[in-house]
Amino acid sequence: MEYPITTATLYIIATPIGNLGDITARAIEILRQVDLIAAEDTRHSRPLLQHFNINTKLIAYHDHNEASQAEHLIARLQQGESIALISDAGTPLISDPGYTFVRQARAAGINIEPIPGACALIAALSASGLPTDKFFFAGFLPPKAAAREKALQTWQDLPATLVFYESPRRVLDCLTSIQTVFPQSECVIGREITKKFATFYQGTPSEVQAQLVAHPEQQKGEFVVMVHNVVKKDQSDLDAATQKILLTLADELPTKQAAKLAAAITGIKKNRLYDWLVSSS
């Protein structure tokens, strides 16, 4: 099958996160045909391209030169060249450079085409056994404990699986913070996903941490950390006066109407009052 490219187009191309077999045939063909490949680290990407006999010219595009390179690359696109953007592994822009480039290219009216493929967070989540209908990806958590725990606390009431990336240097500290904020949550971590020694650990945060401590050799590689915190609605936190208003109204009105009227009287959110009535019935 042929995969012809379009001139003056920016291709956002996902590359393997470990197993080289995970690159798509379309990605390989487009990388061969574009005029230029903008890579996060040319030294890292060159072996991948050589493996697939891709001889396209490489240029570095990373956090330290993003502003200047974006302007240069957009100028080349406007002259009719086609450019591929790749990161060291996975889908570009997902905790990797490229946002400035893509945003400016979009503003300049450049045609942008994603070539989907490997993405560590999606791969890990799909195999985690945690709920996937709603999830929140926060990239890398802050490196310092206080800031990390503060960030986690902002998501305590979020009814979704939380997903983070973490480095081997901080994964144990990260689990300590998760244990502090979500002590009884379900936690799953995946390391070296798609590689020969890929591993998943699951349990409470303290249980997962204990497993890693017991196996120091497993503290290497890149980690995807996933947490599912069961958000329990504490209905008893309504004060006695509010409860009396609700119950009095509910004696005369349907539940939804009672909650709506009580919300107008008390200033408390209607959904919270409705949930209290339902749980109390």
The 8 nearest C-alpha neighbors of each residue, nearest first, counted from 0:
[[1, 2, 25, 24, 3, 28, 27, 29],
 [0, 2, 3, 28, 25, 24, 4, 29],
 [1, 3, 25, 28, 4, 0, 29, 24],
 [4, 2, 1, 5, 29, 32, 28, 25],
 [5, 3, 29, 2, 6, 32, 33, 81],
 [4, 6, 8, 7, 3, 81, 33, 110],
 [5, 7, 81, 8, 79, 80, 4, 76],
 [8, 6, 79, 80, 76, 81, 77, 5],
 [9, 7, 81, 110, 6, 111, 5, 10],
 [8, 10, 111, 82, 83, 81, 112, 110],
 [9, 11, 83, 112, 113, 12, 111, 84],
 [12, 10, 113, 84, 114, 83, 112, 9],
 [13, 11, 114, 85, 10, 84, 113, 26],
 [14, 12, 90, 116, 89, 115, 117, 114],
 [13, 15, 89, 88, 22, 117, 12, 90],
 [16, 14, 21, 22, 17, 89, 19, 88],
 [17, 15, 88, 89, 117, 18, 14, 119],
 [18, 16, 194, 15, 193, 19, 192, 191],
 [17, 19, 20, 193, 194, 21, 15, 16],
 [20, 18, 21, 15, 17, 22, 47, 16],
 [19, 21, 18, 22, 15, 23, 17, 193],
 [20, 22, 19, 15, 18, 23, 117, 116],
 [23, 21, 15, 14, 20, 19, 116, 26],
 [24, 22, 26, 25, 21, 27, 116, 20],
 [23, 25, 27, 26, 28, 22, 29, 2],
 [24, 26, 28, 23, 27, 2, 29, 114],
 [25, 27, 23, 29, 24, 28, 30, 12],
 [28, 26, 24, 30, 25, 29, 31, 23],
 [27, 29, 31, 25, 30, 26, 24, 32],
 [28, 30, 32, 31, 26, 27, 33, 25],
 [31, 29, 27, 28, 32, 33, 26, 83],
 [32, 30, 28, 53, 29, 55, 33, 27],
 [31, 33, 29, 30, 28, 34, 4, 55],
 [34, 32, 81, 35, 82, 30, 31, 29],
 [35, 33, 81, 82, 80, 32, 55, 56],
 [34, 36, 82, 56, 33, 57, 55, 83],
 [37, 35, 83, 57, 82, 84, 38, 58],
 [36, 38, 84, 58, 60, 59, 57, 83],
 [39, 37, 85, 59, 40, 60, 41, 86],
 [38, 40, 86, 61, 60, 59, 87, 41],
 [41, 39, 43, 38, 42, 59, 44, 87],
 [40, 42, 44, 43, 38, 45, 59, 39],
 [43, 41, 40, 45, 44, 46, 38, 39],
 [42, 44, 40, 41, 45, 87, 46, 47],
 [45, 43, 41, 47, 42, 46, 40, 87],
 [44, 46, 48, 47, 42, 41, 43, 49],
 [47, 45, 49, 48, 44, 50, 43, 42],
 [48, 46, 50, 44, 45, 49, 51, 43],
 [47, 49, 53, 45, 51, 50, 46, 52],
 [50, 48, 52, 46, 51, 47, 53, 45],
 [49, 51, 47, 48, 52, 46, 53, 45],
 [50, 52, 48, 49, 53, 47, 27, 46],
 [53, 51, 49, 50, 48, 54, 31, 47],
 [52, 54, 48, 31, 51, 49, 55, 30],
 [55, 53, 52, 56, 31, 48, 49, 57],
 [54, 56, 53, 31, 35, 57, 36, 34],
 [55, 57, 35, 36, 54, 58, 34, 37],
 [58, 56, 36, 37, 35, 55, 41, 38],
 [57, 59, 37, 38, 36, 60, 41, 56],
 [60, 58, 38, 37, 39, 41, 40, 61],
 [59, 61, 39, 38, 37, 65, 64, 58],
 [60, 62, 39, 65, 63, 96, 64, 59],
 [63, 61, 65, 64, 96, 60, 39, 97],
 [62, 64, 61, 65, 66, 60, 67, 96],
 [65, 63, 61, 66, 67, 62, 68, 60],
 [66, 64, 68, 62, 61, 67, 63, 69],
 [65, 67, 69, 68, 64, 70, 99, 100],
 [68, 66, 69, 70, 65, 64, 71, 72],
 [67, 69, 71, 65, 70, 66, 64, 72],
 [68, 70, 100, 72, 66, 71, 67, 65],
 [69, 71, 73, 68, 67, 72, 74, 66],
 [72, 70, 68, 74, 69, 73, 67, 75],
 [73, 71, 75, 69, 74, 70, 68, 76],
 [72, 74, 76, 70, 75, 71, 69, 77],
 [73, 75, 77, 71, 72, 76, 70, 78],
 [76, 74, 78, 72, 73, 77, 80, 71],
 [77, 75, 80, 7, 73, 79, 78, 74],
 [76, 78, 74, 79, 75, 73, 7, 80],
 [77, 79, 75, 76, 80, 74, 7, 73],
 [80, 78, 7, 76, 77, 6, 81, 75],
 [81, 79, 76, 7, 75, 6, 78, 34],
 [80, 82, 8, 7, 33, 6, 34, 9],
 [83, 81, 35, 9, 33, 36, 34, 10],
 [84, 82, 10, 36, 9, 11, 37, 35],
 [83, 85, 37, 11, 36, 12, 10, 38],
 [86, 84, 38, 12, 91, 37, 13, 83],
 [85, 87, 39, 91, 88, 38, 95, 89],
 [88, 86, 39, 44, 43, 40, 85, 89],
 [89, 87, 16, 86, 14, 15, 90, 13],
 [90, 88, 118, 14, 16, 117, 13, 15],
 [89, 91, 13, 118, 93, 117, 14, 92],
 [90, 92, 86, 93, 85, 95, 13, 89],
 [93, 91, 95, 97, 96, 94, 98, 90],
 [94, 92, 95, 91, 90, 138, 96, 89],
 [95, 93, 92, 138, 96, 139, 91, 164],
 [94, 96, 92, 93, 91, 86, 97, 39],
 [97, 95, 92, 61, 62, 98, 91, 39],
 [96, 98, 92, 100, 99, 101, 91, 95],
 [97, 99, 101, 100, 92, 102, 96, 95],
 [100, 98, 102, 97, 101, 103, 65, 69],
 [101, 99, 69, 97, 103, 98, 102, 104],
 [102, 100, 104, 98, 103, 99, 105, 97],
 [101, 103, 105, 99, 104, 100, 98, 106],
 [104, 102, 106, 100, 105, 101, 99, 107],
 [103, 105, 101, 107, 109, 106, 102, 100],
 [104, 106, 102, 108, 103, 107, 109, 101],
 [105, 107, 103, 104, 108, 102, 109, 101],
 [108, 106, 104, 105, 109, 103, 73, 102],
 [107, 109, 105, 106, 104, 110, 103, 111],
 [110, 108, 104, 107, 105, 111, 8, 7],
 [109, 111, 8, 9, 108, 112, 7, 105],
 [112, 110, 9, 8, 10, 109, 113, 105],
 [111, 113, 10, 11, 9, 114, 110, 8],
 [114, 112, 11, 10, 115, 12, 111, 13],
 [113, 115, 12, 11, 13, 26, 112, 10],
 [116, 114, 13, 113, 12, 117, 90, 11],
 [115, 117, 13, 118, 22, 14, 23, 114],
 [116, 118, 89, 15, 13, 14, 90, 16],
 [119, 117, 89, 90, 121, 120, 122, 116],
 [120, 118, 122, 121, 123, 117, 89, 16],
 [119, 121, 123, 122, 118, 124, 223, 162],
 [122, 120, 124, 123, 119, 118, 125, 117],
 [121, 123, 119, 125, 120, 124, 118, 126],
 [124, 122, 120, 126, 121, 125, 119, 127],
 [123, 125, 127, 121, 126, 122, 120, 131],
 [124, 126, 122, 123, 127, 121, 128, 131],
 [125, 127, 124, 123, 128, 122, 129, 121],
 [128, 126, 124, 129, 125, 123, 187, 225],
 [127, 129, 126, 130, 125, 124, 131, 187],
 [128, 130, 127, 131, 227, 160, 124, 185],
 [131, 129, 132, 160, 128, 133, 227, 159],
 [130, 132, 133, 134, 129, 160, 124, 125],
 [131, 133, 130, 134, 159, 160, 129, 158],
 [134, 132, 159, 131, 160, 130, 135, 158],
 [135, 133, 160, 159, 161, 131, 136, 132],
 [134, 136, 161, 162, 160, 159, 137, 133],
 [135, 137, 162, 138, 163, 161, 134, 120],
 [138, 136, 163, 139, 162, 135, 140, 161],
 [137, 139, 163, 164, 94, 136, 140, 162],
 [140, 138, 164, 163, 165, 137, 141, 94],
 [139, 141, 147, 142, 138, 163, 137, 165],
 [142, 140, 147, 143, 146, 139, 144, 150],
 [143, 141, 140, 144, 147, 169, 146, 139],
 [144, 142, 146, 141, 145, 147, 148, 140],
 [143, 145, 147, 146, 148, 142, 176, 172],
 [146, 144, 148, 147, 143, 149, 176, 150],
 [145, 147, 149, 148, 144, 143, 141, 150],
 [148, 146, 141, 144, 150, 145, 149, 140],
 [149, 147, 151, 145, 150, 146, 176, 144],
 [148, 150, 146, 152, 147, 151, 145, 153],
 [149, 151, 147, 148, 153, 152, 146, 154],
 [152, 150, 148, 153, 154, 149, 147, 155],
 [153, 151, 149, 155, 154, 150, 148, 180],
 [152, 154, 151, 150, 155, 149, 156, 157],
 [153, 155, 157, 152, 151, 156, 150, 161],
 [156, 154, 152, 157, 153, 151, 228, 230],
 [157, 155, 154, 230, 158, 153, 228, 152],
 [156, 158, 154, 159, 155, 230, 228, 160],
 [159, 157, 230, 156, 160, 229, 228, 133],
 [160, 158, 134, 133, 157, 161, 135, 227],
 [159, 161, 134, 227, 226, 135, 130, 133],
 [160, 162, 135, 226, 225, 134, 136, 159],
 [161, 163, 225, 136, 224, 135, 137, 160],
 [164, 162, 138, 224, 137, 139, 223, 136],
 [163, 165, 223, 139, 138, 222, 224, 166],
 [164, 166, 222, 170, 139, 223, 163, 221],
 [165, 167, 168, 169, 221, 170, 222, 164],
 [168, 166, 219, 170, 169, 218, 220, 221],
 [169, 167, 166, 170, 171, 218, 219, 165],
 [170, 168, 172, 167, 166, 171, 173, 165],
 [169, 171, 173, 167, 172, 165, 166, 168],
 [172, 170, 174, 173, 169, 208, 175, 168],
 [173, 171, 175, 169, 174, 170, 176, 144],
 [172, 174, 170, 176, 171, 175, 169, 177],
 [173, 175, 177, 171, 176, 172, 204, 178],
 [176, 174, 172, 178, 173, 177, 179, 171],
 [177, 175, 179, 173, 178, 174, 148, 180],
 [176, 178, 174, 180, 179, 181, 175, 173],
 [177, 179, 182, 175, 204, 181, 176, 180],
 [180, 178, 176, 177, 182, 181, 175, 148],
 [179, 181, 177, 178, 182, 176, 152, 151],
 [180, 182, 178, 184, 177, 183, 179, 228],
 [183, 181, 178, 184, 179, 180, 204, 177],
 [184, 182, 181, 203, 185, 228, 204, 178],
 [185, 183, 228, 181, 227, 203, 182, 186],
 [186, 184, 227, 203, 226, 202, 228, 183],
 [185, 187, 226, 203, 202, 204, 201, 225],
 [188, 186, 201, 225, 200, 224, 127, 226],
 [189, 187, 224, 200, 223, 199, 225, 201],
 [188, 190, 199, 223, 222, 198, 123, 192],
 [189, 191, 222, 192, 198, 221, 197, 220],
 [190, 192, 197, 194, 220, 221, 193, 196],
 [191, 193, 197, 190, 194, 189, 17, 119],
 [194, 192, 17, 18, 197, 191, 195, 16],
 [195, 193, 17, 197, 192, 191, 18, 196],
 [196, 194, 197, 193, 191, 18, 192, 17],
 [197, 195, 194, 198, 191, 192, 193, 190],
 [198, 196, 191, 192, 194, 190, 195, 193],
 [197, 199, 190, 189, 196, 200, 191, 192],
 [200, 198, 189, 188, 190, 201, 187, 197],
 [201, 199, 188, 187, 207, 189, 198, 202],
 [200, 202, 187, 186, 207, 188, 199, 203],
 [203, 201, 186, 206, 207, 185, 204, 187],
 [202, 204, 206, 185, 186, 205, 184, 183],
 [205, 203, 178, 207, 206, 186, 174, 208],
 [206, 204, 208, 203, 207, 209, 178, 174],
 [207, 205, 209, 203, 208, 202, 204, 210],
 [208, 206, 210, 204, 209, 205, 202, 201],
 [207, 209, 205, 211, 206, 210, 204, 212],
 [210, 208, 212, 206, 207, 211, 205, 213],
 [211, 209, 213, 207, 208, 212, 206, 214],
 [210, 212, 214, 208, 213, 209, 215, 217],
 [211, 213, 209, 214, 210, 215, 208, 218],
 [212, 214, 210, 211, 209, 215, 208, 217],
 [213, 215, 211, 212, 216, 217, 210, 218],
 [216, 214, 217, 218, 212, 213, 211, 219],
 [215, 217, 214, 218, 219, 211, 213, 212],
 [218, 216, 215, 219, 214, 211, 220, 190],
 [219, 217, 215, 216, 167, 211, 220, 214],
 [220, 218, 167, 217, 216, 221, 215, 190],
 [219, 221, 191, 167, 190, 222, 218, 166],
 [220, 222, 190, 166, 191, 167, 165, 219],
 [223, 221, 190, 165, 189, 164, 224, 166],
 [222, 224, 164, 189, 188, 163, 165, 190],
 [223, 225, 188, 163, 162, 164, 222, 187],
 [226, 224, 162, 187, 161, 186, 188, 163],
 [225, 227, 186, 161, 160, 185, 228, 184],
 [228, 226, 160, 185, 184, 161, 229, 186],
 [227, 229, 184, 230, 226, 185, 181, 160],
 [230, 228, 231, 227, 184, 158, 185, 183],
 [231, 229, 156, 228, 158, 232, 157, 155],
 [230, 232, 229, 233, 156, 228, 234, 158],
 [233, 231, 234, 230, 274, 275, 271, 235],
 [232, 234, 235, 231, 236, 275, 237, 230],
 [233, 235, 275, 236, 232, 237, 278, 274],
 [234, 236, 237, 233, 238, 275, 232, 242],
 [235, 237, 234, 233, 238, 239, 232, 275],
 [238, 236, 235, 241, 242, 234, 239, 240],
 [237, 239, 241, 240, 236, 242, 235, 243],
 [238, 240, 242, 241, 243, 237, 244, 236],
 [239, 241, 243, 242, 238, 244, 237, 245],
 [242, 240, 244, 243, 238, 239, 245, 237],
 [241, 243, 239, 245, 240, 244, 246, 238],
 [244, 242, 240, 246, 241, 245, 247, 239],
 [245, 243, 241, 247, 242, 246, 248, 240],
 [246, 244, 242, 248, 243, 247, 249, 261],
 [245, 247, 249, 243, 248, 244, 242, 250],
 [248, 246, 244, 250, 245, 249, 243, 251],
 [249, 247, 257, 245, 250, 251, 246, 252],
 [248, 250, 246, 252, 257, 251, 247, 254],
 [251, 249, 248, 247, 252, 246, 253, 245],
 [252, 250, 249, 248, 253, 247, 257, 246],
 [251, 253, 249, 257, 248, 250, 256, 254],
 [254, 252, 256, 255, 257, 249, 251, 250],
 [253, 255, 257, 256, 249, 258, 252, 273],
 [256, 254, 258, 257, 253, 259, 273, 252],
 [257, 255, 259, 258, 253, 254, 252, 260],
 [256, 258, 254, 248, 260, 249, 255, 259],
 [257, 259, 261, 273, 255, 256, 272, 260],
 [260, 258, 256, 262, 257, 269, 261, 255],
 [261, 259, 263, 257, 262, 258, 256, 264],
 [260, 262, 264, 258, 263, 259, 265, 257],
 [263, 261, 267, 266, 259, 269, 265, 260],
 [262, 264, 260, 261, 266, 265, 259, 267],
 [263, 265, 261, 262, 266, 260, 267, 244],
 [266, 264, 262, 267, 263, 261, 241, 268],
 [265, 267, 262, 263, 264, 268, 261, 269],
 [268, 266, 262, 265, 269, 272, 271, 263],
 [269, 267, 271, 270, 262, 266, 272, 259],
 [268, 270, 262, 272, 259, 271, 258, 273],
 [271, 269, 273, 272, 268, 274, 258, 259],
 [272, 270, 274, 273, 269, 268, 275, 267],
 [271, 273, 275, 269, 258, 274, 270, 276],
 [272, 274, 270, 258, 276, 275, 271, 269],
 [275, 273, 277, 271, 272, 276, 270, 278],
 [276, 274, 272, 278, 273, 234, 277, 279],
 [275, 277, 279, 273, 274, 278, 280, 272],
 [278, 276, 274, 280, 279, 275, 273, 254],
 [277, 279, 275, 276, 280, 274, 234, 273],
 [280, 278, 276, 277, 275, 274, 234, 246],
 [279, 277, 278, 276, 275, 246, 254, 249]]
